Amino acid sequence: MIETGENLWRGDEPSPTRSSVMVRFSRSHIRFGTFERLHYLGRKDLIQKLL
């Protein structure tokens, strides 16, 4: 993560949020949301495979 130094105004927060850019150097990227989605779908087999 690289902080940009710019303020990011969001409607759900009372003050500006620090903005950043995520830079990826590897060929694969697994987000936390990937696990959440599989949990929601009840796919414990695929969660285990990711782990």
C-alpha positions in Angstrom: 0.0 0.0 0.0 1.3 3.4 -0.9 -0.4 6.4 0.8 -1.2 9.2 -1.8 -1.4 12.0 0.7 -4.7 13.1 -0.7 -7.9 13.3 1.4 -10.7 11.0 0.4 -14.1 12.3 1.5 -16.7 9.5 2.1 -20.3 10.1 3.0 -20.3 7.5 5.8 -17.4 8.9 7.7 -17.3 12.2 9.7 -13.8 13.1 8.6 -11.6 12.7 5.5 -10.0 9.3 5.1 -6.4 8.9 3.9 -6.3 7.6 0.4 -3.8 5.0 -0.9 -3.0 2.8 -3.8 -2.4 -1.0 -3.6 0.4 -2.2 -5.8 0.6 -5.9 -6.6 3.8 -7.5 -7.7 2.9 -11.2 -7.7 0.9 -13.1 -10.2 -1.9 -14.1 -7.8 -3.9 -12.1 -5.3 -6.4 -13.6 -2.9 -8.6 -11.1 -1.1 -10.2 -11.6 2.3 -13.6 -11.1 0.5 -12.8 -14.3 -1.5 -13.1 -16.3 1.8 -16.2 -14.4 2.9 -17.9 -15.1 -0.4 -17.2 -18.8 -0.2 -18.4 -18.9 3.4 -21.6 -17.2 2.3 -22.1 -19.8 -0.4 -21.4 -22.6 2.0 -18.4 -23.9 0.0 -16.2 -25.2 2.8 -14.4 -27.4 0.3 -13.2 -24.4 -1.7 -12.2 -22.5 1.4 -10.0 -25.5 2.4 -8.5 -25.6 -1.1 -7.6 -21.9 -0.9 -6.0 -22.3 2.5 
